[in-house]
């Protein structure tokens, strides 16, 4: 059987370029480079400019130097783009609701580095250091490299700033509503077996126990830095710290258990 010759009209499709960047609009004119870097780096490793070693984040400016309110962020991995969009789009930052979308691939024309052959030996060494540093940071994002403080705590996530003591004092239904909202949000990640609100902790602490360790790790990744009811959450694996709570929840559960036993006897 003779091989079929391909004509010019049957050329293979070019591999589609990967988009690793997001475009953010409606930013506050008060936002700083470091603040934006702190926010976007929660959802992936931000690429570095190989010449300056600075994160590839561009805050667009007007002719007078004031900020326009939009920015470009280039990640190291394509997967970070959708995660950043899911977690940041329509969220509040500096009292403004920002919009996040995939960046136009044309940004690469502007940011493409110069060919290596035009660089000096010193510049090449600096680039090599930057690449090695990026690879090291990238390893920190691998789930297998997240340190485990204690194996029995690996499926428990601690959320801070989930509420204020003032909220609990002025609304008798606040505790139940907050726990329900947290549970529903976390169950989108994986099965949750327990949620505890520590109503004596001024840092607004809630613990969430997942059925699987992998879901707990993903919860930390998604929830850390996320806004909940206007408050910026801090998320991390439980380290064994004892947190304080009143016993009213236990008393309520005891009454429910007694009522259940009474029903069974009847």
C-alpha positions, 0 to 999 in steps of 0.5 A: 500500500502506497503512503498517502502524500499530504498536500499543502491543504492538509498540514497538521494543526499548530499546537495551541498556545497555552495561556498562563496569564490573567487580566484584572480590571476595576482595581483600586488606584490605591493598590500596590504591586506587593499587595496585588502579588500577595493576593494572586500568588495564593492561587499559583506560582507567579512567573518571574522576569528572567532579567529582574527576578521580579514577579511578572505583574504589570499595573497599567498606568496613565500618562501622569503615572496614576494607575488605570485600574487594570493589571496583567499577571503571568503565572508559571502554570496554565492551571493557575489561570482558571483557579485564580478566575474562580477564586478572585473574579467578582471578589472585593479588593480595597473596597472595589469588586474586581473582574478577572478573566483570561488575558489576551495571548498578545501580551506575550509579544510585549513581554517576550525576553530577548534571545539568549545569544544576545546576553552576556555570560553574567546575564546568563548566570542570572537567568539560570539562578532565576530558573532554579529559584522558580523550580524551587518555588514550584516544588513548594506548590506540590501537594506532596511537599506540604509538611504534615505537622501530625498525621492525625490532623492532616484532614482538619483545616483551621479557618481564621477571621470567619466571624467576630465575637460581636456578630455572635453577641448581637445575633442569636442565629449567627453561629448556626448561619456561619457554620452552615455557610462554611460547611456548604462552601467546604463540601464543594471541595469534598465530604465534610464530617465535622465543623466546629465554631470556637465562640470564645476565640477573638480570631474567629476560628472554625475547624473543618474536618474532611473525610479525606486528607487531599480535600483538606489540602485543597481547602487550604489552597482555595480558602487561604486569602478568600473573602468570607462575609467581607473578612479575609480568611486565613486557612491552614492545617490544624497543628494541635493548638487548643482553641476555646469554646463554650459548652452550650453546643454540647448542652444542646446536643445533650438535650437532643440526645435525651429527647431522642432516647425519650422518643425511642422509649415511647 
